[in-house]
Amino acid sequence: MEYDYLCPVCRGQLRVGDKLVFSAKTRDNEQGLVFLSPELGNYTTEHHPSFNMKEGEEYRYYCPICHGKLNFMENEKLVNIHMTDEKGDEFEIFFSGIAGEKCTYRIRNKELTAFGPDTERYKKYFDLPEEYRKYL
């Protein structure tokens, strides 16, 4: 099944071939391109060797087209993009912006599907009413 992945800011396509493409930056302003698998639950990551992604370090993700920030405003440890399936149904996708954390969430019509061994870390965030999420 082929899915399209979109920037929530400009609606640009983030998928090129069999990879999702992002620009990423550390808190110390080291930056590089990151390629992720479009398969939910597959945490294969590729990047140039000069952009050393350190496990446990938090990264800011950006759209490579419009340079819009993709880290979710209410919880900056999560990255938010959109996914559409072959029927045109749209889902919100959230994944951890912390290197080495393996958790992804797919949401449509308030129905949550979680992928990865670290999903419990942020799952409580999605169980809360929206107005309280910013306090987590």
DSSP file (Angstrom, degrees, kcal/mol; ACC not computed):
  #  RESIDUE AA STRUCTURE BP1 BP2  ACC     N-H-->O    O-->H-N    N-H-->O    O-->H-N    TCO  KAPPA ALPHA  PHI   PSI    X-CA   Y-CA   Z-CA
    1    1 A M              0   0    0      0, 0.0     2,-0.4     0, 0.0    84,-0.0   0.000 360.0 360.0 360.0 127.1    0.0    0.0    0.0
    2    2 A E        -     0   0    0      2,-0.0     2,-0.4     0, 0.0    84,-0.2  -0.782 360.0-171.6 -95.5 132.3    1.4    3.3   -1.0
    3    3 A Y        -     0   0    0     -2,-0.4     2,-0.4    82,-0.1    82,-0.2  -0.911  16.5-137.9-119.5 148.9    1.0    6.4    1.2
    4    4 A D  E     -A   84   0A   0     80,-2.3    80,-2.5    -2,-0.4     2,-0.5  -0.861  14.7-152.0-101.3 143.3    1.7   10.0    0.6
    5    5 A Y  E     -A   83   0A   0     -2,-0.4     9,-3.1    78,-0.2    10,-0.6  -0.970  15.9-167.1-118.6 130.5    3.3   12.0    3.4
    6    6 A L  E     -AB  82  13A   0     76,-3.0    76,-2.5    -2,-0.5     7,-0.2  -0.880  26.5-116.4-123.8 146.3    2.7   15.7    3.5
    7    7 A C     >  -     0   0    0      5,-2.1     4,-1.8    -2,-0.3    74,-0.1  -0.650  23.5-142.4 -70.8 130.4    4.0   18.7    5.3
    8    8 A P  T  4 S+     0   0    0      0, 0.0    -1,-0.1     0, 0.0    73,-0.1   0.654  97.3  49.9 -71.2 -12.9    1.2   20.1    7.5
    9    9 A V  T  4 S+     0   0    0     59,-0.1    72,-0.0     3,-0.1    60,-0.0   0.934 131.4   8.1 -87.9 -56.7    2.4   23.7    6.7
   10   10 A C  T  4 S-     0   0    0      2,-0.1     3,-0.1    58,-0.1    -1,-0.0   0.517  89.5-126.6-106.2  -7.5    2.8   23.8    2.9
   11   11 A R     <  +     0   0    0     -4,-1.8     2,-0.1     1,-0.2     3,-0.0   0.665  55.4 156.0  66.6  18.1    1.2   20.4    2.0
   12   12 A G        -     0   0    0      1,-0.1    -5,-2.1    -6,-0.1     2,-0.3  -0.407  51.4 -98.0 -72.7 152.4    4.4   19.5    0.0
   13   13 A Q  B     -B    6   0A   0     -7,-0.2    -7,-0.2     1,-0.1    -1,-0.1  -0.563  33.2-175.9 -73.9 127.2    5.3   15.9   -0.6
   14   14 A L        +     0   0    0     -9,-3.1     7,-2.7    -2,-0.3     2,-0.5   0.517  58.2  90.6 -98.6  -9.5    7.9   14.5    1.9
   15   15 A R  E     +G   20   0B   0    -10,-0.6     2,-0.4     5,-0.2     5,-0.2  -0.782  46.8 176.6 -95.9 128.4    8.2   11.1    0.3
   16   16 A V  E >   -G   19   0B   0      3,-2.8     3,-1.4    -2,-0.5     2,-0.3  -0.966  66.4 -48.6-127.1 112.6   10.9   10.6   -2.4
   17   17 A G  T 3  S-     0   0    0     -2,-0.4    -2,-0.0     1,-0.2     0, 0.0  -0.460 123.9 -18.4  62.0-123.4   11.0    7.0   -3.6
   18   18 A D  T 3  S+     0   0    0     -2,-0.3     2,-0.3    -3,-0.1    -1,-0.2  -0.002 124.8  75.7-105.6  28.9   11.1    4.7   -0.5
   19   19 A K  E <   -G   16   0B   0     -3,-1.4    -3,-2.8    18,-0.2     2,-0.4  -0.973  68.4-134.7-137.1 151.2   12.2    7.4    2.0
   20   20 A L  E     -GH  15  36B   0     16,-3.0    16,-2.2    -2,-0.3     2,-0.5  -0.896  29.3-145.1 -97.8 136.7   10.8   10.4    3.9
   21   21 A V  E     + H   0  35B   0     -7,-2.7     2,-0.3    -2,-0.4    14,-0.2  -0.901  25.4 163.7-112.7 129.3   13.0   13.4    3.7
   22   22 A F  E     - H   0  34B   0     12,-2.3    12,-2.8    -2,-0.5     2,-0.4  -0.954  34.3-131.3-136.0 155.4   13.5   15.9    6.5
   23   23 A S  E     -IH  62  33B   0     39,-2.3    39,-3.0    -2,-0.3     2,-0.3  -0.902  34.1-168.9 -98.5 138.5   15.9   18.7    7.5
   24   24 A A  E     -IH  61  32B   0      8,-3.0     8,-2.0    -2,-0.4     2,-0.3  -0.940  11.0-169.8-133.3 154.0   16.9   18.3   11.1
   25   25 A K  E     -IH  60  31B   0     35,-2.0    35,-2.9    -2,-0.3     6,-0.2  -0.999  14.6-137.1-144.6 141.5   18.8   20.5   13.6
   26   26 A T    >   -     0   0    0      4,-2.6     3,-1.7    -2,-0.3    33,-0.1  -0.377  38.2-101.9 -85.8 172.0   20.3   20.0   17.1
   27   27 A R  T 3  S+     0   0    0     31,-0.5    -1,-0.1     1,-0.3    32,-0.1   0.758 126.3  57.3 -64.5 -23.4   19.9   22.4   19.9
   28   28 A D  T 3  S-     0   0    0      2,-0.1    -1,-0.3     1,-0.0     3,-0.1   0.223 122.4-108.8 -91.0  14.0   23.6   23.4   19.1
   29   29 A N    <   +     0   0    0     -3,-1.7     2,-0.4     1,-0.3    -2,-0.1   0.655  67.5 149.0  66.5  20.5   22.5   24.3   15.5
   30   30 A E        -     0   0    0     22,-0.1    -4,-2.6     2,-0.0     2,-0.3  -0.699  29.1-172.4 -74.9 136.6   24.2   21.3   13.8
   31   31 A Q  E     +H   25   0B   0     -2,-0.4     2,-0.3    -6,-0.2    -6,-0.2  -0.944  19.5 141.3-138.8 156.9   22.0   20.4   10.9
   32   32 A G  E     -H   24   0B   0     -8,-2.0    -8,-3.0    -2,-0.3     2,-0.3  -0.975  47.8 -78.5-171.8 176.1   21.6   17.8    8.2
   33   33 A L  E     -H   23   0B   0     -2,-0.3    15,-0.5   -10,-0.2     2,-0.4  -0.727  37.6-160.5 -92.0 143.5   19.2   15.8    6.1
   34   34 A V  E     -HJ  22  47B   0    -12,-2.8   -12,-2.3    -2,-0.3     2,-0.5  -0.984   3.4-158.5-126.4 134.9   17.5   12.8    7.6
   35   35 A F  E     -HJ  21  46B   0     11,-2.9    11,-2.4    -2,-0.4     2,-0.3  -0.965  15.1-177.0-115.8 123.8   15.9   10.0    5.6
   36   36 A L  E     -HJ  20  45B   0    -16,-2.2   -16,-3.0    -2,-0.5     9,-0.2  -0.822  31.9-101.7-117.9 156.9   13.3    7.8    7.4
   37   37 A S        -     0   0    0      7,-1.1   -18,-0.2     5,-0.3     5,-0.1  -0.552  19.9-142.6 -73.1 139.4   11.3    4.8    6.3
   38   38 A P  S    S+     0   0    0      0, 0.0     2,-0.6     0, 0.0    -1,-0.1   0.566  74.8 102.8 -78.2  -7.2    7.7    5.5    5.3
   39   39 A E  S >  S-     0   0    0    -21,-0.2     3,-2.3     1,-0.1     2,-0.2  -0.668  81.7-121.8 -79.2 118.6    6.6    2.2    6.8
   40   40 A L  T 3  S+     0   0    0     -2,-0.6    76,-0.1     1,-0.3     3,-0.1  -0.421  98.9  22.8 -62.8 127.3    5.0    3.0   10.2
   41   41 A G  T 3  S+     0   0    0      1,-0.3     2,-0.6    -2,-0.2    -1,-0.3   0.306  93.9 112.4  95.6  -6.8    7.0    1.1   12.9
   42   42 A N    <   -     0   0    0     -3,-2.3    -5,-0.3    -5,-0.1    -1,-0.3  -0.895  45.4-172.5 -97.9 117.4   10.2    0.8   10.8
   43   43 A Y        +     0   0    0     -2,-0.6     2,-0.3    -3,-0.1    57,-0.1  -0.021  28.4 143.8-105.5  29.9   12.8    3.0   12.5
   44   44 A T        -     0   0    0      2,-0.0    -7,-1.1     1,-0.0     2,-0.4  -0.547  28.7-171.3 -67.9 128.7   15.5    2.8    9.9
   45   45 A T  E     -J   36   0B   0     -2,-0.3     2,-0.4    -9,-0.2    -9,-0.2  -0.976   9.9-171.5-127.3 137.5   17.3    6.2    9.7
   46   46 A E  E     +J   35   0B   0    -11,-2.4   -11,-2.9    -2,-0.4     2,-0.3  -0.978  16.4 148.5-127.6 144.3   19.8    7.4    7.2
   47   47 A H  E     -J   34   0B   0     -2,-0.4   -13,-0.1   -13,-0.2    -2,-0.0  -0.964  53.1 -76.7-161.5 164.6   21.9   10.6    7.3
   48   48 A H    >   -     0   0    0    -15,-0.5     3,-1.9    -2,-0.3    -2,-0.0  -0.419  42.7-120.4 -67.3 143.4   25.3   11.8    6.1
   49   49 A P  T 3  S+     0   0    0      0, 0.0    -1,-0.1     0, 0.0     3,-0.0   0.776 112.1  62.5 -58.0 -25.9   28.1   10.6    8.4
   50   50 A S  T 3  S+     0   0    0      1,-0.2     2,-1.0     2,-0.1    -2,-0.0   0.704  92.4  68.8 -74.2 -16.9   29.1   14.2    9.1
   51   51 A F  S <  S-     0   0    0     -3,-1.9     2,-1.0   -18,-0.1    -1,-0.2  -0.796  79.9-163.4-100.7  89.7   25.6   14.7   10.7
   52   52 A N        -     0   0    0     -2,-1.0     2,-0.6     1,-0.0    -2,-0.1  -0.633   3.6-157.2 -83.4 101.2   26.1   12.6   13.8
   53   53 A M        -     0   0    0     -2,-1.0     2,-0.5   -27,-0.0    -2,-0.0  -0.693  12.4-150.1 -80.5 120.3   22.7   11.8   15.3
   54   54 A K    >   -     0   0    0     -2,-0.6     3,-2.2     1,-0.1    45,-0.3  -0.788  19.2-111.3 -98.0 129.5   23.3   10.9   18.9
   55   55 A E  T 3  S+     0   0    0     -2,-0.5    45,-0.2     1,-0.3     3,-0.1  -0.314 103.5  20.6 -57.6 133.7   20.9    8.5   20.7
   56   56 A G  T 3  S+     0   0    0     43,-3.4     2,-0.3     1,-0.3    -1,-0.3   0.279  94.3 123.9  89.8  -9.8   18.8   10.3   23.3
   57   57 A E    <   -     0   0    0     -3,-2.2    42,-2.4    42,-0.1     2,-0.3  -0.657  60.8-125.8 -87.4 140.4   19.4   13.8   21.8
   58   58 A E  B     -L   98   0C   0     -2,-0.3   -31,-0.5    40,-0.2     2,-0.3  -0.674  27.3-165.4 -86.5 135.6   16.3   15.9   20.8
   59   59 A Y        -     0   0    0     38,-2.4     2,-0.5    -2,-0.3   -33,-0.2  -0.898  18.3-133.1-121.0 149.0   16.1   17.2   17.2
   60   60 A R  E     -I   25   0B   0    -35,-2.9   -35,-2.0    -2,-0.3     2,-0.4  -0.884  25.3-150.5 -97.0 130.7   14.0   19.8   15.5
   61   61 A Y  E     -I   24   0B   0     -2,-0.5     9,-3.1   -37,-0.2    10,-0.7  -0.834  14.3-173.9-106.2 141.9   12.6   18.6   12.2
   62   62 A Y  E     -IK  23  69B   0    -39,-3.0   -39,-2.3    -2,-0.4     7,-0.2  -0.946  32.3-104.0-133.2 151.7   11.8   20.9    9.3
   63   63 A C     >  -     0   0    0      5,-2.3     4,-1.4    -2,-0.3   -41,-0.1  -0.594  24.5-144.3 -69.4 130.8   10.1   20.5    5.9
   64   64 A P  T  4 S+     0   0    0      0, 0.0    -1,-0.1     0, 0.0   -42,-0.1   0.596  96.4  48.0 -74.3  -7.8   12.8   20.5    3.2
   65   65 A I  T  4 S+     0   0    0      3,-0.1   -51,-0.0   -53,-0.1   -52,-0.0   0.904 131.1  10.2 -94.3 -58.7   10.4   22.4    0.9
   66   66 A C  T  4 S-     0   0    0      2,-0.1     3,-0.1   -54,-0.0     0, 0.0   0.542  90.9-128.4-101.4  -8.3    9.0   25.3    3.0
   67   67 A H     <  +     0   0    0     -4,-1.4     2,-0.1     1,-0.2     3,-0.0   0.645  50.7 161.0  66.7  17.4   11.4   24.9    6.0
   68   68 A G        -     0   0    0      1,-0.1    -5,-2.3    -6,-0.1     2,-0.3  -0.440  47.4-106.6 -67.2 141.5    8.4   25.0    8.3
   69   69 A K  B     -K   62   0B   0     -7,-0.2    -7,-0.2     1,-0.1    -1,-0.1  -0.543  30.7-170.5 -72.5 130.1    9.0   23.5   11.7
   70   70 A L        +     0   0    0     -9,-3.1    10,-3.0    -2,-0.3     2,-0.2   0.523  49.2 111.0-102.7  -9.3    7.4   20.1   12.1
   71   71 A N  E    S-C   79   0A   0    -10,-0.7     8,-0.3     8,-0.3     5,-0.2  -0.508  82.7-104.3 -66.4 134.6    7.9   19.6   15.9
   72   72 A F  E >   -C   75   0A   0      6,-3.2     3,-0.8     3,-0.5     6,-0.3  -0.397  22.1-136.9 -66.9 129.6    4.4   19.8   17.4
   73   73 A M  T 3  S+     0   0    0      1,-0.3     3,-0.3    -2,-0.2    -1,-0.1   0.854 101.6  48.2 -57.2 -39.1    3.9   23.1   19.2
   74   74 A E  T 3  S+     0   0    0      1,-0.3    -1,-0.3     2,-0.1     2,-0.2   0.692 130.5  17.2 -80.9 -17.4    2.2   21.5   22.3
   75   75 A N  E X   -C   72   0A   0     -3,-0.8     3,-2.2     3,-0.2    -3,-0.5  -0.696  67.6-168.0-152.3  95.4    4.9   18.9   22.7
   76   76 A E  E 3  S+     0   0A   0     -3,-0.3    -3,-0.1     1,-0.3    -2,-0.1   0.533  82.1  72.3 -70.1  -5.7    8.1   19.6   20.9
   77   77 A K  E 3  S+     0   0A   0     -6,-0.1    20,-3.5    -5,-0.1     2,-0.4   0.645  91.7  71.9 -78.7 -13.6    9.5   16.1   21.4
   78   78 A L  E <  S- D   0  96A   0     -3,-2.2    -6,-3.2    -6,-0.3     2,-0.4  -0.831  73.3-147.0-104.9 141.2    6.9   14.9   18.9
   79   79 A V  E     -CD  71  95A   0     16,-3.4    16,-1.8    -2,-0.4     2,-0.5  -0.885  14.5-153.1-105.3 136.7    7.1   15.6   15.1
   80   80 A N  E     + D   0  94A   0    -10,-3.0     2,-0.3    -2,-0.4    14,-0.2  -0.949  25.2 150.1-119.2 124.7    3.8   16.0   13.2
   81   81 A I  E     - D   0  93A   0     12,-2.4    12,-3.1    -2,-0.5     2,-0.3  -0.853  37.2-115.6-135.7 174.8    3.2   15.3    9.6
   82   82 A H  E     -AD   6  92A   0    -76,-2.5   -76,-3.0    -2,-0.3     2,-0.4  -0.869  20.4-162.8-115.6 151.7    0.2   14.1    7.5
   83   83 A M  E     -AD   5  91A   0      8,-2.4     8,-3.1    -2,-0.3     2,-0.4  -0.992   0.1-163.6-131.5 138.5   -0.4   10.9    5.6
   84   84 A T  E     -AD   4  90A   0    -80,-2.5   -80,-2.3    -2,-0.4     6,-0.2  -0.968  10.6-147.3-120.9 141.9   -2.9   10.1    2.9
   85   85 A D    >   -     0   0    0      4,-2.0     3,-1.9    -2,-0.4   -82,-0.1  -0.339  40.3 -86.3 -96.0-177.2   -3.9    6.6    1.7
   86   86 A E  T 3  S+     0   0    0      1,-0.3   -83,-0.1   -84,-0.2    -1,-0.0   0.697 128.1  55.4 -66.2 -18.6   -4.9    5.5   -1.7
   87   87 A K  T 3  S-     0   0    0      2,-0.1    -1,-0.3     0, 0.0     3,-0.1   0.509 119.2-109.2 -87.8  -5.9   -8.6    6.4   -0.9
   88   88 A G    <   +     0   0    0     -3,-1.9     2,-0.2     1,-0.3    -2,-0.1   0.485  67.9 149.4  89.5   3.1   -7.6   10.0   -0.1
   89   89 A D        -     0   0    0      1,-0.0    -4,-2.0    -5,-0.0     2,-0.4  -0.506  37.6-141.5 -69.6 138.2   -8.2    9.5    3.7
   90   90 A E  E     -D   84   0A   0     -6,-0.2     2,-0.3    -2,-0.2    -6,-0.2  -0.852  18.7-174.6-109.7 139.9   -5.9   11.7    5.7
   91   91 A F  E     -D   83   0A   0     -8,-3.1    -8,-2.4    -2,-0.4     2,-0.5  -0.917  24.5-125.7-125.2 150.6   -4.2   10.8    9.0
   92   92 A E  E     -DE  82 107A   0     15,-2.8    15,-2.7    -2,-0.3     2,-0.4  -0.853  27.1-159.3 -92.2 135.8   -2.1   12.8   11.4
   93   93 A I  E     -DE  81 106A   0    -12,-3.1   -12,-2.4    -2,-0.5     2,-0.4  -0.963   9.6-175.6-117.5 132.6    1.2   11.1   12.1
   94   94 A F  E     +DE  80 105A   0     11,-2.5    11,-3.0    -2,-0.4     2,-0.3  -0.987   7.4 170.3-123.8 136.6    3.3   11.8   15.2
   95   95 A F  E     -DE  79 104A   0    -16,-1.8   -16,-3.4    -2,-0.4     9,-0.2  -0.973  40.1 -90.0-141.4 159.1    6.8   10.4   15.9
   96   96 A S  E     -D   78   0A   0      7,-1.5   -18,-0.2    -2,-0.3     4,-0.1  -0.447  20.0-157.2 -71.3 135.5    9.5   11.1   18.4
   97   97 A G        +     0   0    0    -20,-3.5   -38,-2.4    -2,-0.2     2,-0.6   0.255  68.1 100.9 -90.9   9.6   12.1   13.7   17.5
   98   98 A I  B >  S-L   58   0C   0    -21,-0.4     3,-2.1   -40,-0.2   -40,-0.2  -0.869  83.4-115.2 -98.7 121.1   14.5   12.1   20.0
   99   99 A A  T 3  S+     0   0    0    -42,-2.4   -43,-3.4    -2,-0.6     3,-0.1  -0.287  98.5  18.5 -57.5 130.8   17.1    9.9   18.3
  100  100 A G  T 3  S+     0   0    0      1,-0.3     2,-0.4   -45,-0.2    -1,-0.3   0.137  90.2 121.5  94.6 -19.5   16.7    6.3   19.3
  101  101 A E    <   -     0   0    0     -3,-2.1     2,-0.8     1,-0.1    -1,-0.3  -0.644  49.8-155.4 -77.9 132.7   13.1    6.5   20.6
  102  102 A K        +     0   0    0     -2,-0.4    16,-2.5    -3,-0.1     2,-0.3  -0.776  42.6 119.3-114.9  86.3   10.9    4.2   18.7
  103  103 A C        +     0   0    0     -2,-0.8    -7,-1.5    15,-0.2     2,-0.3  -0.968  27.4 173.0-151.1 134.2    7.3    5.4   18.8
  104  104 A T  E     -EF  95 115A   0     11,-2.3    11,-2.9    -2,-0.3     2,-0.4  -0.992  11.4-160.5-139.0 143.5    4.9    6.5   16.1
  105  105 A Y  E     -EF  94 114A   0    -11,-3.0   -11,-2.5    -2,-0.3     2,-0.5  -0.991   2.4-162.8-129.9 133.7    1.2    7.4   16.4
  106  106 A R  E     -EF  93 113A   0      7,-2.9     7,-2.4    -2,-0.4     2,-0.4  -0.970  14.7-173.8-115.1 128.3   -1.4    7.5   13.6
  107  107 A I  E     +EF  92 112A   0    -15,-2.7   -15,-2.8    -2,-0.5     2,-0.3  -0.977  15.1 158.8-128.6 132.8   -4.6    9.4   14.3
  108  108 A R  E >  S- F   0 111A   0      3,-1.6     3,-2.1    -2,-0.4   -17,-0.1  -0.937  77.5  -7.5-149.3 129.4   -7.8    9.7   12.3
  109  109 A N  T 3  S-     0   0    0     -2,-0.3     3,-0.1     1,-0.3   -18,-0.0   0.885 128.3 -57.9  52.1  43.1  -11.2   10.7   13.7
  110  110 A K  T 3  S+     0   0    0      1,-0.2     2,-0.6     0, 0.0    -1,-0.3   0.577 107.2 131.2  65.0  11.8   -9.8   10.5   17.2
  111  111 A E  E <   -F  108   0A   0     -3,-2.1    -3,-1.6     2,-0.0     2,-0.4  -0.869  44.1-156.0 -96.5 121.7   -8.8    6.9   16.7
  112  112 A L  E     -F  107   0A   0     -2,-0.6     2,-0.4    -5,-0.2    -5,-0.2  -0.827  14.9-175.8-103.8 131.0   -5.2    6.3   17.8
  113  113 A T  E     -F  106   0A   0     -7,-2.4    -7,-2.9    -2,-0.4     2,-0.3  -0.998  14.8-157.1-121.7 126.7   -3.0    3.5   16.5
  114  114 A A  E     -F  105   0A   0     -2,-0.4     2,-0.4    -9,-0.2    -9,-0.2  -0.824   8.0-169.9-109.4 144.0    0.5    3.2   18.1
  115  115 A F  E     +F  104   0A   0    -11,-2.9   -11,-2.3    -2,-0.3   -74,-0.2  -0.973  43.7  36.0-129.5 142.8    3.6    1.6   16.7
  116  116 A G  S >  S-     0   0    0     -2,-0.4     3,-1.1   -13,-0.2   -13,-0.1   0.033  83.0 -85.3 101.6 155.8    7.0    0.8   18.3
  117  117 A P  T 3  S+     0   0    0      0, 0.0     3,-0.3     0, 0.0   -14,-0.2   0.650 120.1  55.2 -72.3 -16.4    8.3   -0.3   21.7
  118  118 A D  T >   +     0   0    0    -16,-2.5     3,-1.4     1,-0.2     4,-0.4   0.156  69.7 114.6-102.2  19.7    8.4    3.2   23.2
  119  119 A T  T X>  +     0   0    0     -3,-1.1     4,-1.3   -17,-0.3     3,-0.8   0.778  65.4  65.8 -65.2 -27.1    4.7    4.1   22.6
  120  120 A E  H 3> S+     0   0    0     -3,-0.3     4,-0.6     1,-0.2    -1,-0.3   0.783  86.0  74.3 -64.7 -24.4    3.8    4.3   26.3
  121  121 A R  H <4 S+     0   0    0     -3,-1.4    -1,-0.2     1,-0.2    -2,-0.2   0.865 116.7  13.5 -58.0 -39.4    6.1    7.3   26.7
  122  122 A Y  H X> S+     0   0    0     -3,-0.8     3,-1.4    -4,-0.4     4,-0.8   0.431  98.3  99.0-117.0  -2.3    3.7    9.7   24.9
  123  123 A K  H >X S+     0   0    0     -4,-1.3     4,-1.0     1,-0.3     3,-0.8   0.865  79.3  59.4 -57.9 -37.6    0.5    7.7   24.8
  124  124 A K  H 3X S+     0   0    0     -4,-0.6     4,-0.8     1,-0.3    -1,-0.3   0.807  96.1  64.7 -61.1 -27.7   -0.9    9.5   27.8
  125  125 A Y  H X4 S+     0   0    0     -3,-1.4     3,-0.5     1,-0.2    -1,-0.3   0.890 103.7  44.9 -61.0 -39.8   -0.5   12.8   25.8
  126  126 A F  H << S+     0   0    0     -4,-0.8    -1,-0.2    -3,-0.8    -2,-0.2   0.662 106.1  61.1 -81.0 -16.5   -3.1   11.6   23.3
  127  127 A D  H 3< S+     0   0    0     -4,-1.0    -1,-0.2    -3,-0.3    -2,-0.2   0.627  91.6  85.5 -82.2 -14.1   -5.5   10.4   26.0
  128  128 A L  S << S-     0   0    0     -4,-0.8     5,-0.1    -3,-0.5     2,-0.0  -0.535  92.7 -97.0 -87.0 151.4   -5.8   13.9   27.5
  129  129 A P    >>  -     0   0    0      0, 0.0     3,-1.9     0, 0.0     4,-0.7  -0.390  42.5-110.1 -59.9 147.6   -8.2   16.5   26.4
  130  130 A E  G >4 S+     0   0    0      1,-0.3     3,-0.9     2,-0.2     4,-0.5   0.811 113.8  60.7 -53.9 -37.8   -6.5   18.9   24.0
  131  131 A E  G 34 S+     0   0    0      1,-0.2    -1,-0.3     2,-0.1     3,-0.1   0.703 107.2  46.1 -68.2 -17.6   -6.4   21.9   26.3
  132  132 A Y  G X4 S+     0   0    0     -3,-1.9     3,-1.6     1,-0.1    -1,-0.2   0.565  88.1  86.3 -98.8 -10.3   -4.3   19.9   28.9
  133  133 A R  G X< S+     0   0    0     -3,-0.9     3,-1.9    -4,-0.7    -2,-0.1   0.821  77.1  67.0 -61.7 -32.8   -1.7   18.5   26.5
  134  134 A K  G 3  S+     0   0    0     -4,-0.5    -1,-0.3     1,-0.3    -2,-0.1   0.682  92.4  62.4 -65.1 -15.9    0.5   21.5   26.7
  135  135 A Y  G <         0   0    0     -3,-1.6    -1,-0.3     1,-0.2    -2,-0.2   0.519 360.0 360.0 -88.1  -4.8    1.3   20.8   30.4
  136  136 A L    <         0   0    0     -3,-1.9    -1,-0.2    -4,-0.2    -2,-0.1   0.455 360.0 360.0 -84.5 360.0    2.9   17.4   29.6
